[in-house]
Structure formats: C-alpha cells, structure tokens
C-alpha cells in the first residue's frame, strides 16, 4: 500500500485521526495524503453548468493549502521522532479542492492507489452523526476501500488484538484473509467474534464450517475464535468495546449483513455514541491491499 488518505476539517478530532494514521503508516510503511474539500459560493449558472468564481476559489484554496501545509509539516516532524516500530519516516502530502468530501476521497484513493482511509469522530453523538451523515454514509456504502474511524481523544497504542465481528457468512473469509495481511504488520492477534443469541445450544455446524474454511484458506497463525453470549447482537458488541481487551474492532459492510442491519437500528446509533476504540469498516470482497 502506497498511501493512506486522511480527510481533515482541521478540527481536534481530525488532528487526532491524523496522528493515529501517522502511527499506522509507520507499521504499514506507507505515506500519508491529507485532503480537505471546501465549498465556494456560486457565481452563476450558465447553460446548466456551474461556474466557480475564480477569485473566491483561488483565495479559498490558498488559505486551505496553508493550513494543510502546516499540518503536513507538523506530522512529518512528529514522524521523525517516532522510532517504533521501525525507522521508516512517512512522507506527508496534501490535496485541497472544491466539491464533496466523498468524491475527493474516492478520487484520491484511485489516483494514489491508497489502501486505507482514516477519519476522525468528534464529541458526544458524533459517531451517530457519522453513520447518518450523508458524506460518511456515502464513504461506507459506496466506498471500495477500508475505512478506519478514530474516536475523539483516542491516543494511539500498538495494535495487539483485533476483533473481527462476523455473522459467519462464508463471504467474510476473503475479507478476513485481507485483514490478516494488516494484522501481520502489527504482529497482532485476530479474534473472530460471533455473538450467539441462543446460548446453551449444542455445537453448531455453521461455526465448525466457518472455522474449517479459516484454517484451510488463511495463512496466519494468530487467529482465534471467541463466542459472546448475548440475546442482542448490539449489546454483545458493546460489551467487547467496553472491556478493554481489544485495540481495534473490524466489521464487514455489504448489503443486508450484520453491519448493515446494525446501522438501521436506532439502538445501534446509541451504542455507537459510546464506542471508545477505533472501528474499521471493510468492504465485501476486499483484496489484500495492506
């Protein structure tokens, strides 16, 4: 992976996410691409085409570029002081343009061959706004790239344990294989987590079949399985985030899967307000891009 894209609005939450991305970049030996999209007042509409006022666009872009340049230099200076886990020093570049954030991010992912997008989440209720906001939902629903959400105020710590939440769909095996490439960079354990809403039942064939596929198809020796007994999937996942034994939660997004169903439930939005660890959303059919 050549680049990690980091959208920023220069808020404290975005700065925290950029710092987290810098640490991840050292492990993945990738560079960073900061980006910011801005809106310019419309000057006129001619024959159905939007015309940007040149002065406003140039002046706004100049101002944004100045802020991005300061942030990029600060991150590169910080990167030079980080000696763990290796001596790699990420290069930080930046892009600013008018338009929608989602379109700019998608364009940069294609252009820079980026394998990860890191986004900050701010304040109380912000995660709920992330999931319901038009820009963020667009990144999740239409994004073909891994998306990493960093909670407000979160301080990076080495990723030792990754929880991969699954409903045991065989399609998750391919995504889990890509995640193993990411985990190997951190020498991290992957804990396959399934929330069992009917505890006490005899051994289930779907669990055995899923783990058999993992053993046959994934070449990584630090993958384990853990079942969480809870009548409510959301409560079970919330329990994981509150007990401090994992450093990163990972979920797959595809139509009508576990994440998709959770996003549609108001109780999940309330739960998301309290999440205190980074959350990675991976698209279905993800290739090993890390």
ZIDAJO-V268623 format. One record per helix or strand of 3 or more residues. SS is the DSSP state (a for helix, b for strand). FROM is the first residue (numbers start at 0). TO is the last residue. If there is no record, write none. Layout:
[[SS & FROM & TO] [SS & FROM & TO]]
This chain:
[[b & 2 & 6] [a & 11 & 27] [b & 30 & 37] [b & 41 & 45] [b & 48 & 51] [a & 53 & 80] [b & 91 & 97] [a & 100 & 111] [b & 113 & 119] [a & 125 & 131] [a & 133 & 141] [b & 145 & 149] [b & 160 & 164] [a & 171 & 185] [b & 188 & 195] [a & 204 & 216] [b & 222 & 228] [a & 232 & 241] [b & 247 & 252] [a & 257 & 262] [a & 265 & 271] [b & 277 & 282]]
